[in-house]
Amino acid sequence: MIRLLLAEDQLVVRGALAALLELEPDLRVVAQTATGDEVVPQALVFAPDVALLDIDMPGTIDGLEAAARLKEQLPTCRTLMLTSNGRPGMLRRALEAKVDGFLLKTAPPEELTAAIRTVAAGGRVLDPTLAVTAWDLAENPLTPRERDVLRELAGGAEPPEIAATLHLSTGTVRNVLTAIVGKLNARNRTDAVRIARDAGWV
């Protein structure tokens, strides 16, 4: 039996989802909430196997923040986002939060139940209509020269050392580093290294 937590602020939608999922012999809704704030407290009480979360909910935290906190406080609970918000920025946030699944509310019921079972079994699910968007998000925005410079920086080298190693001027290295920070929307060089490492670009 797969135990589910539903987090959806629209009562009619939440009720319909619960009724739909309860028709499945291997799925059981053990908890429901209308706010992101209640996700973790409810999960800690009912110990669901999968949390089915909307992104846009009232409260001080949204579904993605709730998913991130669940990962920390109840790592055995898998997270599946079910949302009408498929914008690239939202998908990027979901990938950064390391959710286990991302499905649009327009998905057919059989796709939803299959996604729940996949996520519960340890797999990951991405709505097929968002696959191209996810591919674009995963593209490395750095040029080969920028990657080389950032790799040297990640290894602890300072601009003059990087310049000597890569046969560039120190000014060029500084300009490249500035471009990298801008491209990655990083706060500084250290943050740029972190972002690039997390994405597997260096």
Salt bridges, closest charged atoms under 4 A:
GLU8 OE1 - LYS105 NZ 2.82
GLU24 OE1 - ARG117 NH2 2.68
ASP26 OD2 - ARG117 NE 2.71
ASP54 OD2 - LYS105 NZ 3.39
ASP62 OD2 - ARG93 NH1 3.04
GLU65 OE2 - ARG69 NE 2.94
ASP100 OD2 - LYS71 NZ 2.85
ASP100 OD1 - ARG78 NH1 3.09
GLU146 OE1 - LYS183 NZ 2.85
ASP148 OD1 - ARG151 NH1 3.10
ASP191 OD1 - ARG187 NH2 3.56
ASP191 OD1 - ARG194 NH2 2.79
ASP198 OD2 - ARG194 NH1 3.25
